[in-house]
Amino acid sequence: ENRLITKRLQKGDVFVFPEGLIHFQQNVGNGYALAIAALSSQNPGTITIANSVFGSNPDIAGDVLAKAFQVGIKVVQQIQSNF
């Protein structure tokens, strides 16, 4: 389905990513953020990352992808237009 699921967390909140779900985190606050991660499987299955990242619905914000992949926003928009 390539759905984008978003959640704004507060101090002390917990968020569980379903197994095999492509995910990312962004600190939208003004201070430092601390995350603790634990994995439940060493084999999450096959995931087509390009479809999940650039073809998500709704789109992942272009500025987030540009920063994550260290490219210009026009490059991100060009890639997203292929999905």
N, C-alpha and C positions, 0 to 999 in steps of 0.2 A: 504494500500500500504506500510505502514511502511517506508516512505521516510524520510531521514535526510535532513533537510533544514538548511543551515548555512548562516549567515550574519555577517560580521564584521562591527560594528558600531563605529562611531566617535562621539566626543562630540557634543551634540545637536541633534543627530539622533533619530528617532522614529522607532520602529518595532512593528507591530501588529501580535499577534499570533491568527490564526483562532480558533474559538470556538471549544473546545474539543481536541485541539492538545497538545500532551505531549511535554513539552519544558523544556529547561535548559539554563542557561547562564554561561559563563566562562570568567573571566577577563584575557585577554592575554596581557594586558599592564603592565607597571612597577609601576603604581600608584594605588590609590584607584578608585573604580568605584561606581557610584550611579545609582540605577534603581528605577523608580517609576512605580508601577503596578496598574491597574484598571481592575476589572472584570465586564463583561457584563451579566453574568448569574450565578445563584447559582446552576444550574443543567446542566452541560455540556454534559450529556449523558454517555453512557457506553464506556469505553476505556480499552482494555487489555494492561496494562502497560508493562508487560514482553515482549510481541510481539513488541511493539513500541520501547522499549529501546534496547533490546538485539537482535532484528531481523530487525533493520532498514537497509535501503539500500540507500546509502552506510553505512557501519558500523559506529557507534559512536566510536571514538577513545578509545581504551582499557584503556589508562592511565586516561582519563576523567572519565570513568565509575568506575575504581578502586578507584579513589579519592572520587567520589560521594558516593559510597557504602561502603567505608572504608574496602576494601578487596584487596588481591593481584591481579596482572594483570593475573596470571594463572587461578584464579577463574573466572574472567571475560571471558577469552578466552574459558574456559570450558563451561560456560553458553551460550556464543554466538554460540558455535558449535552445540547446540541443536536446533537452529533456521534456 
